[in-house]
Amino acid sequence: MEVKGVFPDTVTYNTLINAHCRKGLMKEAFELMNSMLDKGLKPGVYTYNAIINGLCKNGNHTRAREVLGEMLQSGLFPDIATYNIWVLDCCRRAKISEEGQLFAEMSCLNIFPDLISYSSLIGLLSRKGHLDRTLAYCRDMKHAGLGLMCEEAMKMRDEMIEQGCSMDVVTYNTLLNGLCNERLLCDATLLFDEIVEKGISPYFCTYSALIHGYCEDGNMDKALSFFQMMNERDIKSDTVTYGMLLDGFCKSGKMEKAYKLWGGVADAFRLWDEMVEKGIGPGLITCNTGRMYEADLMLRKMTDSGANPDRSTYMSLINDHLSQDNLKQAFYCHDEMLQMGFMPDD
């Protein structure tokens, strides 16, 4: 380049340094950085991050810390990308003892953890059985308002793989939840297929996220397929899973199809009975399909099974009966609600 009168700039050097670091050629990377300095070009945060990442991947953590010190001496401050390198390296080496120190350093520098920071440590702590700390980080992540957008999720996955950090089921579940919450269900299903192809065993939370996503989307065929897949793998369902399916069938008005599926017994009722058989207490479900006969039957099933309806159940039924001019049944539900100790809307 220089022979032809073209001189590399900072971007060119950074690209070359990063490429050498990714290949583990640290001697050459340092030579390039020294060449930058000789030419009066100042390495930036990106430059130092590339060097630190390369040293960590080579297992030279002492030198990586020295480079961090040199970075600070040059007047540059690390960013979240710098500390995510350390977080991911900590997870690769399963060094739980280091995570507290890293977060403390970040706090002192007013660097706020992002999705990569939290998800990586949540995965590590979960694998090691540290449930209390896992839940603490989950709460911190939620309080920080870190919702997962599709582009962020995919960027996060690519960055973790690029850094050499293997994706586990906990990390995948974080991504799946974000995609399902955004109703990006095709992407979520592709991610589920990726989990299976990599030989990672999905567990309850994986299926639950997809079932909930498809129920919310009204695609009960797909929701049922994941529910059946979960049962085939002997993964136990809970009240929440059944509740999502019951609610989905009621809201999507799939009663006719339900009759065909279970020989004349509606999906919602079949699921309800199955919950009782398995010793799972049914929760609150209401039907907004206009089929008030089935909704009233569901109410009776709730009371007969000992699962008392709450105020919102009664109010939903009363409103639906009134909308269909079923005044007698509306007043019946109203009186029963008062007997249960619930007051109507003001």
C-alpha positions in Angstrom: 0.0 0.0 0.0 2.7 2.5 1.1 4.8 1.7 -2.0 1.9 3.0 -4.1 1.5 6.1 -2.0 -1.5 4.8 -0.1 -1.1 4.9 3.6 -3.3 2.9 6.0 -5.5 4.8 8.4 -6.9 3.9 11.8 -9.8 1.9 10.3 -7.4 -0.1 8.2 -5.1 -0.9 11.1 -8.1 -1.8 13.3 -9.4 -4.2 10.7 -6.0 -5.9 10.3 -5.4 -6.0 14.1 -8.8 -7.6 14.7 -8.2 -10.2 12.0 -4.9 -11.2 13.5 -6.4 -11.3 17.0 -9.2 -13.6 15.9 -6.7 -16.0 14.4 -4.6 -15.9 17.6 -1.7 -14.1 16.0 -1.0 -11.8 18.9 2.7 -11.1 18.1 1.6 -9.7 14.7 -1.3 -7.8 16.2 1.0 -6.0 18.6 3.5 -5.2 15.8 0.6 -3.6 13.9 -0.4 -1.6 16.9 3.2 -0.4 17.4 3.3 0.5 13.7 0.1 2.6 14.3 1.9 4.5 17.1 5.0 5.0 15.0 2.9 6.7 12.3 1.2 9.0 14.7 -2.1 7.1 14.7 -3.7 6.7 18.1 -5.3 3.3 18.9 -8.9 3.6 20.0 -11.2 1.6 22.3 -12.0 -0.8 19.4 -8.2 -1.5 18.9 -7.7 -2.3 22.6 -10.8 -4.4 22.7 -9.5 -6.5 19.8 -6.2 -7.0 21.5 -7.8 -7.9 24.9 -10.2 -10.3 23.2 -7.3 -12.0 21.4 -5.3 -12.4 24.6 -8.2 -13.8 26.5 -9.0 -16.3 23.8 -5.3 -17.4 24.0 -5.5 -17.7 27.7 -3.1 -14.9 28.5 -5.3 -13.1 31.0 -2.4 -11.4 32.8 -1.3 -9.7 29.7 -4.9 -8.8 28.8 -5.2 -7.0 32.2 -1.9 -5.2 31.5 -3.4 -4.0 28.1 -6.5 -2.8 30.0 -4.2 -0.8 32.2 -2.3 0.7 29.2 -5.7 1.6 27.7 -6.6 3.6 30.8 -3.1 5.3 30.9 -3.7 6.4 27.3 -6.7 8.3 28.5 -9.3 5.9 27.0 -12.0 4.2 29.1 -13.3 0.7 28.6 -16.9 0.3 27.4 -19.5 -2.4 27.7 -17.9 -4.3 24.8 -14.6 -4.4 26.7 -16.3 -5.9 29.8 -18.4 -8.3 27.7 -15.1 -9.8 26.5 -14.2 -10.5 30.1 -17.7 -11.7 30.9 -17.7 -14.1 28.0 -14.2 -15.3 28.8 -15.3 -15.8 32.4 -18.2 -18.0 31.1 -15.9 -20.0 28.8 -13.7 -20.8 31.7 -16.7 -21.3 34.1 -15.0 -18.9 36.6 -18.0 -18.0 38.7 -15.7 -16.3 41.3 -14.9 -13.6 38.8 -18.4 -12.4 37.8 -18.9 -10.4 41.0 -15.6 -8.5 40.5 -16.4 -7.8 36.9 -19.8 -6.3 37.7 -18.3 -4.3 40.6 -15.7 -2.8 38.2 -18.4 -2.0 35.7 -20.4 -0.2 38.4 -17.4 1.9 39.4 -16.9 3.0 35.8 -20.6 3.7 35.3 -20.8 0.9 32.7 -24.2 -0.7 32.6 -24.5 -4.4 31.8 -26.4 -5.2 28.6 -28.2 -8.3 27.3 -25.0 -10.1 26.5 -23.6 -9.5 30.0 -26.7 -10.7 31.8 -27.6 -13.6 29.6 -24.1 -15.0 29.7 -23.8 -14.9 33.4 -27.4 -16.2 33.9 -26.4 -19.2 31.7 -23.2 -19.8 33.7 -24.8 -19.6 37.1 -27.8 -21.7 36.0 -25.5 -24.5 34.8 -23.6 -24.4 38.0 -26.8 -24.6 40.1 -26.6 -21.2 41.7 -30.3 -20.6 41.5 -30.5 -17.6 43.9 -27.8 -15.6 42.0 -29.4 -16.6 38.7 -32.8 -15.2 39.8 -31.1 -12.1 41.2 -29.5 -11.4 37.8 -32.9 -12.1 36.1 -34.5 -9.5 38.3 -31.7 -7.0 37.7 -32.1 -7.5 33.9 -35.9 -7.0 34.1 -35.5 -3.9 36.3 -33.0 -2.5 33.8 -35.7 -2.6 31.2 -33.7 -4.9 28.9 -36.3 -6.1 26.5 -35.0 -8.2 23.7 -35.5 -6.9 20.2 -35.1 -9.3 17.2 -32.1 -7.5 15.8 -30.5 -7.3 19.2 -31.2 -11.0 19.8 -29.5 -12.2 16.6 -26.6 -9.8 17.1 -26.2 -11.1 20.6 -26.1 -14.7 19.3 -23.6 -14.0 16.5 -21.3 -12.0 18.9 -21.3 -14.8 21.5 -20.5 -17.4 18.8 -17.8 -15.2 17.4 -16.3 -14.7 20.8 -16.1 -18.5 21.1 -18.7 -18.8 23.9 -20.9 -21.8 23.4 -24.6 -21.2 23.5 -26.5 -23.2 26.1 -30.2 -23.8 26.6 -30.5 -20.9 29.1 -29.1 -18.4 26.6 -31.2 -19.8 23.8 -34.3 -19.5 26.0 -33.5 -15.8 26.6 -33.4 -15.2 22.8 -36.6 -17.3 22.3 -38.5 -15.3 24.8 -37.6 -12.1 23.2 -38.6 -13.3 19.7 -41.9 -14.7 21.0 -42.7 -11.5 22.9 -42.3 -9.6 19.6 -44.5 -12.2 17.8 -41.5 -13.1 15.5 -42.6 -16.7 15.7 -41.0 -17.9 12.5 -37.6 -16.7 13.7 -38.3 -18.3 17.1 -39.1 -21.6 15.5 -36.0 -21.5 13.4 -34.0 -20.8 16.6 -35.7 -23.8 18.2 -34.6 -26.0 15.3 -31.1 -24.7 15.7 -31.2 -25.8 19.4 -32.2 -29.3 18.4 -29.7 -29.5 15.6 -26.9 -28.6 18.0 -27.9 -31.5 20.2 -29.1 -29.2 23.0 -32.1 -30.5 24.9 -34.9 -28.0 25.1 -36.7 -28.0 28.5 -39.9 -26.6 30.0 -39.1 -22.9 29.5 -38.2 -23.5 25.9 -41.5 -25.1 25.0 -43.5 -22.7 27.3 -42.2 -19.6 25.4 -43.2 -21.1 22.0 -46.6 -22.3 23.3 -47.4 -18.9 24.8 -46.3 -17.2 21.6 -48.4 -19.2 19.3 -51.4 -19.1 21.6 -51.2 -15.3 21.7 -51.0 -15.4 17.9 -54.0 -17.6 17.7 -52.1 -20.4 15.9 -53.4 -23.2 18.1 -52.3 -26.0 15.7 -48.7 -24.9 16.2 -49.1 -24.4 20.0 -50.5 -27.9 20.3 -47.7 -29.3 18.2 -45.1 -27.9 20.7 -47.3 -29.1 23.6 -47.4 -32.6 22.2 -43.7 -32.5 21.5 -43.1 -31.6 25.2 -45.2 -34.5 26.4 -43.4 -36.9 24.1 -40.1 -35.9 25.7 -41.7 -36.5 29.2 -41.4 -32.9 30.1 -44.1 -32.2 32.8 -46.6 -29.5 32.0 -47.8 -27.1 34.8 -50.8 -24.9 35.4 -49.4 -22.1 33.3 -49.0 -24.3 30.2 -52.5 -25.7 30.4 -53.8 -22.3 31.2 -52.2 -20.8 28.0 -53.8 -23.6 25.9 -57.2 -23.3 27.5 -57.2 -19.5 27.0 -56.0 -19.9 23.5 -58.7 -22.3 22.4 -61.4 -20.2 24.1 -60.2 -16.9 22.6 -59.7 -18.3 19.1 -63.1 -20.0 19.0 -61.7 -23.4 17.9 -64.5 -25.3 19.5 -65.6 -27.1 16.3 -62.1 -28.3 15.6 -61.9 -29.4 19.2 -64.8 -31.7 18.8 -63.1 -33.5 15.9 -59.8 -33.7 17.8 -61.1 -35.4 20.9 -64.2 -37.3 19.8 -66.9 -34.8 20.8 -65.1 -33.3 23.8 -63.8 -29.8 23.4 -60.1 -29.1 23.6 -60.6 -26.8 26.5 -62.6 -29.3 28.5 -60.2 -32.1 27.6 -57.3 -30.1 28.8 -59.1 -29.2 31.9 -59.9 -32.8 32.8 -56.3 -33.8 32.0 -55.1 -31.1 34.4 -57.3 -32.5 37.2 -56.1 -36.1 36.4 -52.5 -35.0 36.8 -53.1 -33.2 40.0 -52.6 -29.7 38.6 -55.0 -27.2 40.0 -56.8 -25.4 37.2 -56.6 -21.6 37.3 -58.7 -18.8 35.9 -59.8 -19.1 32.2 -62.6 -17.2 30.5 -64.1 -17.7 27.1 -64.6 -14.7 24.8 -65.9 -16.6 21.9 -69.6 -15.8 22.2 -70.3 -19.4 23.1 -71.7 -18.8 26.6 -73.0 -22.3 27.1 -69.4 -23.7 27.1 -68.2 -20.7 29.2 -70.9 -21.5 31.8 -69.9 -25.1 31.8 -66.3 -24.0 32.4 -67.4 -22.0 35.4 -69.2 -25.0 36.8 -66.0 -27.1 36.3 -64.0 -24.6 38.2 -66.2 -24.6 41.2 -66.7 -28.4 41.2 -63.0 -28.9 41.1 -62.4 -26.6 44.0 -60.7 -23.8 41.8 -62.8 -20.8 42.8 -63.3 -18.2 40.1 -62.1 -14.7 40.9 -63.8 -11.4 40.3 -62.6 -10.9 36.8 -64.0 -14.3 35.8 -67.4 -13.3 36.9 -67.2 -9.8 35.4 -66.2 -11.3 32.0 -69.1 -13.8 32.1 -71.6 -11.1 33.2 -70.5 -8.7 30.4 -70.6 -11.5 27.8 -74.1 -12.5 28.9 -75.3 -8.9 28.8 -73.9 -8.4 25.3 -76.0 -11.4 24.1 -79.1 -10.2 26.1 -78.9 -13.2 28.4 -80.2 -11.1 31.4 -81.3 -14.1 33.5 -77.9 -15.7 33.3 -76.1 -12.4 33.8 -78.0 -11.7 37.0 -77.4 -15.3 38.1 -73.6 -14.8 37.7 -74.0 -11.4 39.5 -75.6 -12.9 42.5 -73.1 -15.7 42.7 -70.3 -13.2 42.5 -71.7 -11.3 45.5 -72.1 -14.6 47.5 -68.4 -15.2 46.8 -67.6 -11.8 48.4 -66.7 -10.0 45.1 -68.1 -6.5 44.3 -69.0 -5.5 40.7 -67.3 -2.6 38.9 -68.1 0.9 40.1 
